[in-house]
Amino acid sequence: MFKNYLKTAYRTLKKNVGFTAINVFGLALGLATCMLIVFYVVDELSYDKYNIKADRIYRANMQIKFGGIDQKYASSPAPLSAAFQNDYPEVERTCRLLQRGGYNVKKGNQIIHENKVILADSTLFDVFTLPMVAGDPKKALVEPKTVVLTETTAKRYFNTTQAVGKTLTLGENGLYKVTGVIKDMPKQSHFNYDFILSMTTTQESKENAWFSNNFNTYVLLKPGTDIKKFEAKMPGLMRKNAGPQLQSILHLTFDKFEADGNKYQLSLMPLLDIHLKSNLVSELDHNGDIQYVYIFSAVAIFILLIACVNFMNLSTARSANRAREVGVRKVLGSQRKYLVAQFLSESMMVTFVATLMAFAAAYFLLPLFNNIAGKSIELSTASFVWLVPALLVTVLVIGFLAGWYPALFLSGFQPIEVLKGKLSAGFKGGLLRSSLVVFQFFVSIVLIIGTLVIYNQLKYIQNKDLGYSRNQVLVVHGVYNLGEQSKVFRDEVKQLPGVTGVTMTGFLPTSDYRNSSSVFQERSLDPKKAVLAQTWTVDDKYLPTLDIKLTKGRNFSDQMPTDSAAMIINETAARLMGVRDPLNKSMFLPMDNMAKTFKEYHIIGVIKDFNFNSLEYNITPIMLMYGQDTGSLSVKMNTANITSLMALIKDKWKSIQPGREFEYSFMDDDFDASYRKEQRMGTIFIIFSSLTIIIACLGLFGLAAYAAEQRTKEIGIRKVLGANVANIVGMLSKDFIKLVFIAIVIAIPVSWFFMHKWLQGFAYRQNIQWWVIALAAVSAVLIAFATISFQSIRAALANPVRSLKNE
């Protein structure tokens, strides 16, 4: 019986090649798109799950509200780890990670700058699952100046993974002994490093400084620990440990500190939430966003539904063509359940073929998708363990969902009505079919509006006046490696033709190099007169090179020795100070964690606010101090031949340090990199939206073809009576266009609500413009009309004699 169903289904589908092709291609396109989205979502949700104890690992986050600023940090104080371990029996282990930027690593006569370097406690391997291929994990990071490498790194430097006992020269600290080699960290990790240095190497890890938040602290709780009860102890932990230092520094009790509206709060974040739900200051890497997972999951579901809708629409639209078949089958004794099984077998066959095509398409498109999404998704043997059953379930579920209504609809025809020719056919009267068309275009219009809003916001970000100039600014990294020769390098670059400005500092609007400090207006360090600000060390060429505008006062000058105690602040800092004119006012900057010593600065200028953080955040206070910082050299260029000028700069570098690599970037590229996630998501959104519209148009194309077919006799009569092509096209199109207008009315408020919510994630954003809505609506109408017109014009141009003769 089943074999007969398949044979009959094959013959029927082969007989209606056009119908079958539209269904198979539409379903395949929808399923391929869904598979790519599923691969993306699974990859995003799999971060940090490689850790065996992942469900018991938490990261300590800090919220600091002080000096007019309220910020959340992924970092915490150095002594927090010991406090957890010593005072709380619920804690099994703790581990700290400390970022210290890149290191220069010597390999023969070559010096390589490595960025993926981090310091870690020796308990790292007790908390995280990082299998070691050589060495003892319990001893690997115990002693100072020891390092653990990944397999790939060990092979790169020693041509073997058996590198334990060998030495590496890192940075200015000399030799490090290799005490372990671990497997490469999984790509689905919220941190990924090649060099892990022992935490005991740095003195900072031993300091009892409760108000210096530089460490990423992780807590492994014992099995069965109630996290809510444990978190309830956090305020007491901060009062007990940070309270005495607060009293010593600011002469305030912790209760009084909080009563004044300030916060210094500790919270715990589950390890598995970090990648998608954390975007705090001091993250170890650029995380994802759970909103995009929700959005793309919804898009996948909608695309799948639209593909199913196409199948249902086209199958029911062909009711007249299948009606006589059903009538004859019923007269010959066929029961309805067998007819349902027949139609479902056709649906299953279409779905099976479409699924095979979709998998092949997704497999071959995966590298392109990885490139667009910035992913490295691979289909391994483990992937097929869940993928093959998922595809089989997909065939059954999609085949049933797409075929159940057509099966019930077609099998329900009464044979007497059918054989008498009383069955009404065509597009009119199909309420469900019309509703499904509305749904298709509702989704399409929502995606069009979403695409336009995302594109508009990204364009706004790229073109917004940030308060500084980033065009044609070359940033040479690691200038500190030149030592005393850094000034020579700066001066020689300054003399090159085409160079209009040079400034030497690592504190740049587009870098991650930051320094946050509490600065006070009074010598008594009154917290009510404090400003939590970025404190950057810059030279006198910083403002002119980056074209940052002064609104009051003057710039630093190398001709004025007193400028070593001078300060330039931004407008936000001036506003938070609460003074009418901040010029010549004094500010006091603590010089150590306990504020036992501080330095007095006098304000000589106020600069216009500039965006040195992501546009997701408001501008915060910044205070510039005059001094030397050799983090990097920024070169403002004005030349038509950038390549030639860069070659000259590189030659200057090589002449001073021939063994060190020349690392550089352009400031506008660094800025764009800050929004790479949004740009990638915008590109993916555009692609998925386009595919959704194509799938919807495939269904509409098929419907228009069958609507024209059902009204062949009417079209012939109208043409004989004098109707022209425009009249026929208008007649056939108006029913569809009405549905598109209904979809527009429903889609506009829905899309506005969701895109308005998405825009709230940016402190600086462009509101949804009226033309975005108008353009989306017009585009939907034009797309629908163009799809329908092809079939309508073809029907209108047909010879009426032939259609009337056939009737």
Steps between C-alpha positions, in 0.01 A plus 500: 500500500772747599697415188192577292463838676858590413462385138179701455655802673802485271281487189284790620798718586667416170183589311495848660865590458454876544303461822748243633802714411362806681418293808831315510711809433302714748524239774869430427584871515308542825651189659856590391461845656359345817790255522755782480312690770483184714876451459552862613263472798644165614850646477402807705324291766791257532749752644684376810304174508825311449563555873391192692408711805348786297171497693688576826735770373418869552684822425513786749371829355520843661262793476655834593290813535717787612607843383204542267561174314317168526685213329509122513828312476589143415801542728540506878762570774810284539428377858142391417617154394667432838196634689273258312733207563566572869164619630233312303470120532273492191803586283696205363760696302570849367712622214610842376599613153689823434541670163820691444492561125738341251851368559805484276620143467845419369540223241859474388596842367134588440280686749130422466226703668242268652164640610337185637681506834344489846604446861316235700497342845628145534140392573404570137494129415287417805228738386510476120526189284827557315654157434877493530704297251832558677577604857324481837193728528533518879853641479503676165432860612614488863843657464570854368612541140344179376282472194253251353465489121233363269591216264509724194719757676743235626538365147548852366788577737650156568371280214365256758240478777765353733619847603490460879829618651588723207519880536354798317600866515184705556489878519745682720470248786745254350479124491184302571511127557244290312327281759207372296341462159122488469273420210395804299217680674162440332384780273174500692658655809451851637878520539764351273875532561820344372729593794392460864748656741512429874313758707771490767725683254327831570502681832156648429338160559622506863378849590212543741339772287121475515444804276716395207289289264741342252442126541244271338406277793323163459338296775436125487223419747457164666224272366158578644579861592197729494624788285233743623592445863867527416450826307309639799832491689678726252406836663640372829821394328555850360417670831739279691794529262461824304342692789821559701687626192208727412516642851876551467485666156180707508429498875157349434324193629363265237143581610560874465666442161186322372264744670657777290383318187829325422545133417782250528312178444612148421289258296550158345437410135468137384782398268255386232338847491820695440530473122142599417388707798804699606632816342679665790820697543812277513359201310769254393369491144225643281188310598190416301148625561200290603274741309650387171443136597134580564469703180660241274308216666177688427614563141571127457155408627336760275695384195397142568137604546504700177640199311221284649245767416615491138435127489154535655406791276609336177342166590160647587513739202525193277179362648311512171774304324492224767124512566399264220775258605363496855143462374583202280703335779211535744246363250728200450492436877808675635461605864594844621783373723672348196466825310651686795787251508550548125522877525724484809736261319531760223582763763756270665667429168528870416635570848752215482643618168500862620680401821775319309545803274495732802767303686725498193450876455564573869811282500656677202390847616633452855851640424344811345266534797795465741681777317200734520412417863860491626452140612696179462213249504595153380288191440690231686405137564350613830280747308345219295400317819230761559467633144386178327218427749406870487472485121284187514272665755496810276378294204218350708397821677529734201343242269206466738466872576519596134274218381234449763265781393524431124442131577190567709378767256538295182378175652185673626348566154157345444508283186151600380582873521834449330369289213214745440762780473348698790827531691607862517865545421753775469644760725178658623334350803816354650498672841781288643703538183456877511598505867815306422595747226452783750722314747773454240514865412460607861825317579667635185407861581616466862834374374527776239438766766743329738767486230457870416512604868817296566666635185398855591640469853831354382532778243421755772776353720755510219418861404439648845729781612684332786684811609833385358643421155583139420555533124849426370638440850756219511550341843838334554471255789755394760715814484603429861714220356734765363586618850695826499496492121123558494550878498752469217248297301227758568719792393617327182145407398392859566747620233365275223315673214126445523498480882295783651498392864648244738397415857646229722264333749313172536186683617297527180124522443510180294721288728419289808780665699321668792566632849214586731560703818308692763608865484408740781437875505621539858813397681286333766378252236135580564301230311228754420761694305632200310492420128556146375686564176733359240846642573721493191860602458552683168745741340452853368436373144204281600221754448618644165588157355154358574331835437335513843355846561570720801197691628683680781856564603809371320686187395808353670832656403848352511624853569324514839659279771196553728287301258632184662231576761243623249173334402254534211148368558204433273162673520340208683762515776451877528126452530536235774734729696208739537708815462430788263855538378739207565810679367781527756306284745699229678436126475660238725592160359589217747833344406447164674212262578468620859517872403785559744660732247342711228605751240345842448414604143371837375252510211630697203240407237164346418455293183185422310355158586620222270387137483776276631262214583250315286198704395299256709614707799480866596818706516665479841749740668854506370802686639820537299836540672820616333770236494664219307323179405660283232214258442467593132575773247212660307598658170263741325561483125402718209619324188361333191760223525444343841684180405819689421486699824437186704806340340711796614365472855571127502855567383550739792376231737730234351799732516451533877383147586567260211405195706154620603198467278323816384140490621247758391134569434291789375284682750190488280543121467537471878178699537316277253628194687317623811173456310597189307239297686223741400629518142510123470156462649371768265644317198354168613166665567496647147579159348234319702244770425572472128461122512171534689367737235612263221323207665184708547516609135534138385170421669336811361631415153340158518173639634484759225557229241216286631270798550554592135445138397168480686375819331609409147145503363419833670816657360413376150148646516627833635754527219236422238285778650787751467708477822867589450809360670497767774138414589579130526815557706310731736218248538736215587725710725252690715407204722865436584590867545212540747657225712839670484346825627340310790844352579652850494244633749573214742879498450572871556415521875654159574828579325513849652464354850780244464743725314440785747589255777819398312604865458470554876825305531686802354549817701547679166247392243291620213126480545296292258437734206164524324664424168618162634137396552396649166786336311424161655132529409570612142763227460256232615233620256747522212647157575152345517382680186811401305455137605131496408540700180713236330216250510229764451658642183557150368132418551389834354708447186366149438277444196134515623384272216714217637372539857133520393543208261648287779215592734 
